[in-house]
């Protein structure tokens, strides 16, 4: 970042901070201010001209927030009108952010300009860009976005013929499975760029993992759209190219609806068709996210269904019962300790690699991403989920791992291994068949057992 842009960003952040201080806690404007200031500090390069104009015209903090909001509204096209800058490939889609603008809460905005730049650089090297940039935006079927999403437009029309109105009625993994402070919470006590990165990296890893899982599940349907369009959607198309694609799909809406209906039909969750008795809703989510397991369940093969979906069931229950309640209370360092077991249970993909990389950001290093990730136990799993920046750069190199944290992690791993040898305690009932899931030592790794 050049000096002039850095000065503009610092001016804008101070202006917004002053505006925020005038807002009441219950004010609607407060939520908007925090969201769009998060966009600014994630992606200041996109707003250089706006910030220059804002300063020259002596804009207020409120006016600056409104201007950023206006730009986003044009990009996301939430009203589905085909705005000039719309990033949608299908009018009924929703634009999914791989990494939310509220990742880390207000952590970056509250840092000094120098620390904010360092933290942003390190996070970009680990995860890629975020904010309203094409690389972070994906035109996505609402069925794979958020379980509470109502299906609209051509997607809604196709699903309605199957009796489906909301995303939660389809057994597809959702890009936003984990919500709340676990992915958008402030990092307590973070005043340096290292502390910010250490706290935000696990949040971004969760979002990356869940987003890629949702896209992977929907890929066959996306491939069908590519066939109809005669070209492949990448997400990096120009606004003009996306407009052509949307118009083509509108003209061929019957084909699009038929493709959606065919894909969704075996994924419909029939109310009461499959009775499931478990100790938590998260386990049910894990079961229905595995189409093969659902097939066995429908055929009456209960034990086979559990065998196929056992990991997903434990992962789902761990996310809903443990992650939401326990992890926020334990702080960012727990991610490094819990990573091996979380990875083994299938809850996260590259969480095992990220804390190890973050542990090295204290000093400048010489190793690139390939070397660092190759040393991490979850390298293969991380690589399988998608691209990681080819270089971690000097800001996230090879500083020594904290010996005390490493000792605590090794002790937690030893206790987790004892738990796995002890055997499972979590049981689920299917049609009178009681099955005990394998013990992964999760609670031992988290230090709550």
Secondary structure, 3 states (H helix, E strand, C coil): CCHHHHHHHHHHHHHHHHHHCCCCCCCHHHHHHHHHHHHHHHCHHHHHHHHHHHHHCCCCHHHHHHHHHHHHHHHHCCCCCCCCCCCCCCCCCEEEECCCCCCCCCHHHHCCHHHHHHHHHHHHHHHCCCCCCHHHEEEECHHHCCCCCECCHHHHHHHHCCCCCEHHHECCCCCCCCCCHHHHCCCCCCCCHHHHHHHHHHHHHHHHHHHHHHHHHHHHHHHHHHHHHCCCCCCCCCHHHHHHHHHHHHHCHHHHHHHHHHHHHCCECCCCCCCCECCCHHHHHHHHCCHHHHHHHHCCCHHHHHHHHHHHHHHHHHHHHHHHHHHHHHCCCHHHHHHHHHHHCCCCCCHHHHHHHHCCCCCCCCCCHHHHHHHCCCHHHHHHCCCCCCCCCHHHCCCCCCHHHHHHHHHHHHHHHHHHHHCCCCEEEECCEEEECCCCCHHHHHCCC
